Amino acid sequence: MKIINIVISPSGVTKIETVGFVGSECRVASQFLETALGRRASERLTTEFHSSQSSNNTQTQKEG
């Protein structure tokens, strides 16, 4: 199952986390959100991003 979690803190900081994506397909799936939310403040790629297994997690933080 592929999931995109979005968390918005009271201060307006947004965190996007993708689950179940392989490699860079998480970036493709969440790009529309990144575009809508604005500038990326940081990005943390997990080891699953670099693997070819079927389970993948990526976290991106943005300031909105």
MOPAC internal coordinates of N, CA, C and O (Angstrom, degrees):
PM7 1SCF
backbone

  N    0.0000 0     0.00 0     0.00 0    0    0    0
  C    1.4435 1     0.00 0     0.00 0    1    0    0
  C    1.5264 1   108.90 1     0.00 0    2    1    0
  O    1.2310 1   120.15 1   -46.08 1    3    2    1
  N    1.3240 1   117.31 1   133.92 1    3    2    1
  C    1.4535 1   123.24 1   178.73 1    5    3    2
  C    1.5254 1   108.90 1  -102.36 1    6    5    3
  O    1.2310 1   121.43 1   -50.39 1    7    6    5
  N    1.3328 1   114.88 1   129.61 1    7    6    5
  C    1.4645 1   121.20 1  -175.23 1    9    7    6
  C    1.5182 1   109.42 1  -134.04 1   10    9    7
  O    1.2310 1   120.43 1   -38.77 1   11   10    9
  N    1.3311 1   116.78 1   141.23 1   11   10    9
  C    1.4588 1   122.46 1   170.71 1   13   11   10
  C    1.5222 1   106.77 1  -118.11 1   14   13   11
  O    1.2310 1   120.60 1   -63.94 1   15   14   13
  N    1.3442 1   116.46 1   116.06 1   15   14   13
  C    1.4585 1   122.32 1   177.09 1   17   15   14
  C    1.5127 1   108.88 1   -98.70 1   18   17   15
  O    1.2310 1   120.41 1   -44.54 1   19   18   17
  N    1.3322 1   116.81 1   135.46 1   19   18   17
  C    1.4561 1   122.79 1   177.95 1   21   19   18
  C    1.5257 1   108.13 1  -124.56 1   22   21   19
  O    1.2310 1   120.88 1   -55.22 1   23   22   21
  N    1.3426 1   115.93 1   124.78 1   23   22   21
  C    1.4565 1   121.27 1   178.25 1   25   23   22
  C    1.5214 1   107.72 1  -122.10 1   26   25   23
  O    1.2310 1   120.49 1   -51.60 1   27   26   25
  N    1.3323 1   116.67 1   128.40 1   27   26   25
  C    1.4586 1   121.97 1   177.60 1   29   27   26
  C    1.5234 1   107.47 1  -118.02 1   30   29   27
  O    1.2310 1   120.87 1   -61.02 1   31   30   29
  N    1.3355 1   115.95 1   118.98 1   31   30   29
  C    1.4585 1   120.84 1  -179.09 1   33   31   30
  C    1.5267 1   110.08 1   -77.28 1   34   33   31
  O    1.2310 1   120.00 1   -16.79 1   35   34   33
  N    1.3339 1   117.60 1   163.21 1   35   34   33
  C    1.4638 1   120.37 1   177.51 1   37   35   34
  C    1.5317 1   112.93 1   -58.03 1   38   37   35
  O    1.2310 1   120.23 1   153.57 1   39   38   37
  N    1.3400 1   117.16 1   -26.43 1   39   38   37
  C    1.4707 1   120.29 1   179.51 1   41   39   38
  C    1.5263 1   112.42 1   -83.88 1   42   41   39
  O    1.2310 1   120.07 1   176.87 1   43   42   41
  N    1.3444 1   117.47 1    -3.13 1   43   42   41
  C    1.4551 1   121.27 1   176.53 1   45   43   42
  C    1.5177 1   115.17 1    96.59 1   46   45   43
  O    1.2310 1   120.01 1  -179.29 1   47   46   45
  N    1.3374 1   117.59 1     0.71 1   47   46   45
  C    1.4565 1   120.33 1   177.23 1   49   47   46
  C    1.5233 1   108.53 1   -75.25 1   50   49   47
  O    1.2310 1   120.72 1   -49.30 1   51   50   49
  N    1.3205 1   116.24 1   130.70 1   51   50   49
  C    1.4545 1   122.03 1  -176.48 1   53   51   50
  C    1.5160 1   110.21 1  -109.45 1   54   53   51
  O    1.2310 1   120.59 1   -42.87 1   55   54   53
  N    1.3268 1   116.47 1   137.13 1   55   54   53
  C    1.4586 1   122.56 1   178.07 1   57   55   54
  C    1.5304 1   107.71 1  -122.84 1   58   57   55
  O    1.2310 1   121.19 1   -51.85 1   59   58   57
  N    1.3278 1   115.32 1   128.15 1   59   58   57
  C    1.4604 1   120.92 1   177.30 1   61   59   58
  C    1.5245 1   107.37 1  -113.47 1   62   61   59
  O    1.2310 1   120.38 1   -50.91 1   63   62   61
  N    1.3166 1   116.89 1   129.09 1   63   62   61
  C    1.4546 1   121.74 1   178.68 1   65   63   62
  C    1.5236 1   108.38 1  -128.81 1   66   65   63
  O    1.2310 1   120.72 1   -53.54 1   67   66   65
  N    1.3272 1   116.24 1   126.46 1   67   66   65
  C    1.4597 1   120.01 1   177.75 1   69   67   66
  C    1.5239 1   108.88 1  -105.91 1   70   69   67
  O    1.2310 1   121.08 1   -37.49 1   71   70   69
  N    1.3109 1   115.54 1   142.51 1   71   70   69
  C    1.4631 1   122.13 1  -178.51 1   73   71   70
  C    1.5261 1   108.43 1  -132.47 1   74   73   71
  O    1.2310 1   120.52 1   -45.24 1   75   74   73
  N    1.3265 1   116.61 1   134.76 1   75   74   73
  C    1.4571 1   121.08 1   174.77 1   77   75   74
  C    1.5171 1   114.49 1    90.68 1   78   77   75
  O    1.2310 1   119.66 1  -170.11 1   79   78   77
  N    1.3253 1   118.25 1     9.89 1   79   78   77
  C    1.4592 1   121.98 1  -179.99 1   81   79   78
  C    1.5212 1   109.68 1   -99.53 1   82   81   79
  O    1.2310 1   120.30 1   -29.22 1   83   82   81
  N    1.3191 1   117.04 1   150.78 1   83   82   81
  C    1.4591 1   123.01 1  -179.98 1   85   83   82
  C    1.5203 1   109.02 1  -103.64 1   86   85   83
  O    1.2310 1   120.70 1   -50.71 1   87   86   85
  N    1.3302 1   116.28 1   129.29 1   87   86   85
  C    1.4570 1   120.96 1   176.47 1   89   87   86
  C    1.5127 1   112.72 1    54.27 1   90   89   87
  O    1.2310 1   120.65 1    44.24 1   91   90   89
  N    1.3272 1   116.37 1  -135.76 1   91   90   89
  C    1.4656 1   120.95 1  -174.52 1   93   91   90
  C    1.5289 1   114.17 1   -81.47 1   94   93   91
  O    1.2310 1   119.57 1  -177.59 1   95   94   93
  N    1.3220 1   118.43 1     2.41 1   95   94   93
  C    1.4738 1   118.36 1   178.93 1   97   95   94
  C    1.5275 1   111.14 1   -64.85 1   98   97   95
  O    1.2310 1   119.90 1   159.92 1   99   98   97
  N    1.3332 1   117.79 1   -20.08 1   99   98   97
  C    1.4642 1   120.12 1   175.40 1  101   99   98
  C    1.5232 1   110.64 1   -64.95 1  102  101   99
  O    1.2310 1   120.32 1   142.47 1  103  102  101
  N    1.3346 1   116.99 1   -37.53 1  103  102  101
  C    1.4667 1   120.72 1   177.98 1  105  103  102
  C    1.5246 1   111.09 1   -66.20 1  106  105  103
  O    1.2310 1   120.41 1   139.11 1  107  106  105
  N    1.3101 1   116.82 1   -40.89 1  107  106  105
  C    1.4624 1   121.21 1   178.73 1  109  107  106
  C    1.5331 1   109.50 1   -63.08 1  110  109  107
  O    1.2310 1   120.62 1   135.71 1  111  110  109
  N    1.3264 1   116.41 1   -44.29 1  111  110  109
  C    1.4656 1   121.28 1  -177.06 1  113  111  110
  C    1.5270 1   112.62 1   -66.83 1  114  113  111
  O    1.2310 1   120.24 1   146.50 1  115  114  113
  N    1.3305 1   117.15 1   -33.50 1  115  114  113
  C    1.4639 1   119.69 1  -175.74 1  117  115  114
  C    1.5267 1   113.47 1  -100.63 1  118  117  115
  O    1.2310 1   119.47 1  -178.70 1  119  118  117
  N    1.3169 1   118.63 1     1.30 1  119  118  117
  C    1.4625 1   121.36 1  -176.33 1  121  119  118
  C    1.5255 1   112.58 1   -59.91 1  122  121  119
  O    1.2310 1   119.67 1   141.11 1  123  122  121
  N    1.3221 1   118.24 1   -38.89 1  123  122  121
  C    1.4665 1   119.88 1   179.88 1  125  123  122
  C    1.5245 1   111.21 1   -62.70 1  126  125  123
  O    1.2310 1   120.25 1   146.54 1  127  126  125
  N    1.3250 1   117.13 1   -33.46 1  127  126  125
  C    1.4668 1   120.46 1   177.38 1  129  127  126
  C    1.5240 1   110.93 1   -71.37 1  130  129  127
  O    1.2310 1   120.69 1   137.05 1  131  130  129
  N    1.3190 1   116.28 1   -42.95 1  131  130  129
  C    1.4585 1   120.28 1   178.36 1  133  131  130
  C    1.5287 1   110.81 1   -60.73 1  134  133  131
  O    1.2310 1   120.29 1   139.18 1  135  134  133
  N    1.3054 1   117.05 1   -40.82 1  135  134  133
  C    1.4617 1   121.66 1   178.27 1  137  135  134
  C    1.5292 1   110.35 1   -63.93 1  138  137  135
  O    1.2310 1   120.30 1   136.70 1  139  138  137
  N    1.3079 1   117.02 1   -43.30 1  139  138  137
  C    1.4654 1   121.32 1  -178.38 1  141  139  138
  C    1.5272 1   112.24 1   -69.52 1  142  141  139
  O    1.2310 1   120.19 1   146.24 1  143  142  141
  N    1.3289 1   117.25 1   -33.76 1  143  142  141
  C    1.4617 1   120.63 1  -175.07 1  145  143  142
  C    1.5204 1   114.10 1   -86.14 1  146  145  143
  O    1.2310 1   119.84 1   160.21 1  147  146  145
  N    1.3172 1   117.90 1   -19.79 1  147  146  145
  C    1.4631 1   119.75 1   176.56 1  149  147  146
  C    1.5127 1   113.89 1   106.74 1  150  149  147
  O    1.2310 1   121.21 1    28.56 1  151  150  149
  N    1.3279 1   115.30 1  -151.44 1  151  150  149
  C    1.4581 1   123.54 1  -172.75 1  153  151  150
  C    1.5292 1   112.42 1   -65.18 1  154  153  151
  O    1.2310 1   120.98 1   -43.23 1  155  154  153
  N    1.3461 1   115.74 1   136.77 1  155  154  153
  C    1.4614 1   121.72 1   176.70 1  157  155  154
  C    1.5176 1   109.01 1   -82.53 1  158  157  155
  O    1.2310 1   120.47 1   -54.53 1  159  158  157
  N    1.3266 1   116.71 1   125.47 1  159  158  157
  C    1.4644 1   121.31 1   178.83 1  161  159  158
  C    1.5175 1   111.03 1   -86.73 1  162  161  159
  O    1.2310 1   120.15 1   143.77 1  163  162  161
  N    1.3287 1   117.32 1   -36.23 1  163  162  161
  C    1.4587 1   121.22 1   179.16 1  165  163  162
  C    1.5242 1   109.54 1  -160.60 1  166  165  163
  O    1.2310 1   121.61 1   -16.27 1  167  166  165
  N    1.3137 1   114.52 1   163.73 1  167  166  165
  C    1.4638 1   120.70 1   177.57 1  169  167  166
  C    1.5202 1   108.39 1  -143.99 1  170  169  167
  O    1.2310 1   120.79 1   -43.32 1  171  170  169
  N    1.3226 1   116.10 1   136.68 1  171  170  169
  C    1.4564 1   121.07 1   176.74 1  173  171  170
  C    1.5180 1   107.49 1  -125.30 1  174  173  171
  O    1.2310 1   120.92 1   -62.82 1  175  174  173
  N    1.3185 1   115.85 1   117.18 1  175  174  173
  C    1.4569 1   121.10 1   178.44 1  177  175  174
  C    1.5221 1   108.64 1   -99.61 1  178  177  175
  O    1.2310 1   120.68 1   -48.42 1  179  178  177
  N    1.3040 1   116.31 1   131.58 1  179  178  177
  C    1.4613 1   120.78 1   179.56 1  181  179  178
  C    1.5238 1   110.16 1   -86.87 1  182  181  179
  O    1.2310 1   120.73 1    -7.68 1  183  182  181
  N    1.3121 1   116.21 1   172.32 1  183  182  181
  C    1.4661 1   120.43 1   178.88 1  185  183  182
  C    1.5206 1   111.32 1   -63.43 1  186  185  183
  O    1.2310 1   120.19 1   152.57 1  187  186  185
  N    1.3298 1   117.25 1   -27.43 1  187  186  185
  C    1.4576 1   120.88 1   178.38 1  189  187  186
  C    1.5246 1   111.74 1   -64.94 1  190  189  187
  O    1.2310 1   120.34 1   151.27 1  191  190  189
  N    1.3242 1   116.95 1   -28.73 1  191  190  189
  C    1.4664 1   120.36 1   177.41 1  193  191  190
  C    1.5261 1   110.44 1   -60.51 1  194  193  191
  O    1.2310 1   120.94 1   143.06 1  195  194  193
  N    1.3217 1   115.80 1   -36.94 1  195  194  193
  C    1.4552 1   121.44 1  -176.03 1  197  195  194
  C    1.5299 1   113.14 1   -89.40 1  198  197  195
  O    1.2310 1   120.06 1   175.55 1  199  198  197
  N    1.3117 1   117.49 1    -4.45 1  199  198  197
  C    1.4636 1   120.36 1   179.90 1  201  199  198
  C    1.5215 1   110.93 1   -98.51 1  202  201  199
  O    1.2310 1   120.88 1   -12.27 1  203  202  201
  N    1.3044 1   115.92 1   167.73 1  203  202  201
  C    1.4613 1   120.28 1   178.24 1  205  203  202
  C    1.5172 1   111.92 1  -105.65 1  206  205  203
  O    1.2310 1   120.41 1  -165.49 1  207  206  205
  N    1.3351 1   116.81 1    14.51 1  207  206  205
  C    1.4555 1   120.50 1   178.19 1  209  207  206
  C    1.5170 1   109.76 1   -73.64 1  210  209  207
  O    1.2310 1   120.56 1   -11.78 1  211  210  209
  N    1.3292 1   116.54 1   168.22 1  211  210  209
  C    1.4638 1   120.62 1  -173.91 1  213  211  210
  C    1.5167 1   114.23 1   -81.21 1  214  213  211
  O    1.2310 1   118.94 1   172.64 1  215  214  213
  N    1.3209 1   119.62 1    -7.36 1  215  214  213
  C    1.4549 1   121.23 1   179.36 1  217  215  214
  C    1.5190 1   109.14 1  -112.83 1  218  217  215
  O    1.2310 1   120.51 1   -51.81 1  219  218  217
  N    1.3423 1   116.64 1   128.19 1  219  218  217
  C    1.4508 1   121.58 1  -173.92 1  221  219  218
  C    1.5191 1   110.52 1  -142.38 1  222  221  219
  O    1.2310 1   120.11 1   -41.35 1  223  222  221
  N    1.3331 1   117.40 1   138.65 1  223  222  221
  C    1.4617 1   122.38 1   176.91 1  225  223  222
  C    1.5093 1   109.85 1  -127.92 1  226  225  223
  O    1.2310 1   120.68 1   -42.51 1  227  226  225
  N    1.2905 1   116.31 1   137.49 1  227  226  225
  C    1.4624 1   122.44 1   176.66 1  229  227  226
  C    1.5143 1   107.92 1  -140.78 1  230  229  227
  O    1.2310 1   120.77 1   -39.21 1  231  230  229
  N    1.3233 1   116.14 1   140.79 1  231  230  229
  C    1.4520 1   119.26 1   176.54 1  233  231  230
  C    1.5098 1   109.12 1  -123.18 1  234  233  231
  O    1.2310 1   121.25 1   -42.61 1  235  234  233
  N    1.2887 1   115.21 1   137.39 1  235  234  233
  C    1.4507 1   122.00 1   177.29 1  237  235  234
  C    1.5077 1   108.14 1  -132.25 1  238  237  235
  O    1.2310 1   120.39 1   -45.55 1  239  238  237
  N    1.3294 1   116.85 1   134.45 1  239  238  237
  C    1.4548 1   120.49 1   176.45 1  241  239  238
  C    1.4975 1   108.64 1  -113.00 1  242  241  239
  O    1.2310 1   120.89 1   -41.07 1  243  242  241
  N    1.3198 1   115.90 1   138.93 1  243  242  241
  C    1.4608 1   121.44 1   178.32 1  245  243  242
  C    1.5062 1   109.08 1  -132.85 1  246  245  243
  O    1.2310 1   121.57 1   -28.53 1  247  246  245
  N    1.3193 1   114.60 1   151.47 1  247  246  245
  C    1.4612 1   120.70 1   170.73 1  249  247  246
  C    1.5061 1   107.36 1  -102.48 1  250  249  247
  O    1.2310 1   120.09 1   -50.59 1  251  250  249
  N    1.3216 1   117.44 1   129.41 1  251  250  249
  C    1.4518 1   119.50 1  -174.86 1  253  251  250
  C    1.4207 1   113.70 1  -104.35 1  254  253  251
  O    1.2310 1   120.10 1   180.00 1  255  254  253

